[in-house]
Amino acid sequence: MTTSNGTSGTVGGTLSAAAWHDLRSLLDLTPTGADRFSAPATMTGHRTLFGGLVAALAVLAAGRTGRPGQLPHSLHAYFLRKASDFPFLDIRVHRIRDGRAFAVREVEVNQEGRTLFTMMASLHAAEAGDDWYEGEEGGVDDPATAVTVQPTQRLRDVGFPFEIRHVARPRADGFVPLHPMWLRHHRPLPADPLWQAAALTYISDLGVVMDARPPGSTLPHDFVGTSLDHTVWFHRPVRLDDWVLMESDPLNSSGGRALSNARIRDRSGRLVATVLQEGLHRRVD
């Protein structure tokens, strides 16, 4: 069977493991009613879904209920439960507000009657105004000279569809963060700006909660990190089938929760998105 976006890899509405290496297959929504969509089940055998995928599907669903020209400019979300890797996802969009320039949507992602993820997203039709962003404080290796790294076992399990080039350096306590890193989708992606915003949302959850480990932490290097809440501001359009640089720094750690700030830039250094994420940090035992 061929998906609606022209890619192959579904069997009776269920994604095969091979399809997980192509974001075009992962972000394949099927309308099931008024402002309601379903996403295909998977056959990865990993038992859980990557949180960035759940968020990306929610962004795509929200954007499809807006008017032409309206694109996500911010989202605020909570990860409530882990998503299983097999049953279908049921995505419901609630229209909170429709203005002349802005639209606000509330999105619920459910699975077998349980709410996994909730999100408020604001859509905006871009207007004329200043074009300014804070520049980078220090340079990093260009993607052409950066070291290509193999995905971690977890990323291999979920079929992570992006090439990664790692430019991170070990911290003083020996902990090696995931960021900064260059990412690029393995294959060309649709030019649709909404689709690209969903692709950016997909990577916005990658490693942020782990890199929130504070300097000099008493946590072992193999601690457990779980995303709790997630905020993304979309500043400028970007193509995720070209290289983007993702950086992340810890901001706060208290009560078992850690907060991190991430920035995503295109190859020219333009700031395309800002991410704030709080996560739960626990020892493996």
JOWOSUL-V240162 format. One line per field, one symbol per residue. ss: DSSP state (H for helix, E for strand, L for the rest). A space follows every 50 residues. Layout:
# JOWOSUL-V240162
ss = ???
This chain:
# JOWOSUL-V240162
ss = LELLLLLELEELLEELHHHHHLHHHHLLEEEEELLEEEELEELLLLLELL HHHHHHHHHHHHHLLLLLLEEEEEEEEEELLLLELLLLEEEEEEEEEELL LEEEEEEEEEELLEEEEEEEEEEEELLLLLLLLLLLLLLLLLLLLLEEEL LLHHHHHLLLLEEEEELLLELLLLLELLLLEEEEELLLLLLLHHHHHHHH HHHHLLLHHHHLLLLLLLLLLLLEEEEEEEEEEELLLLLLLLLEEEEEEE EEEELLEEEEEEEEEELLLLEEEEEEEEEEEELLL
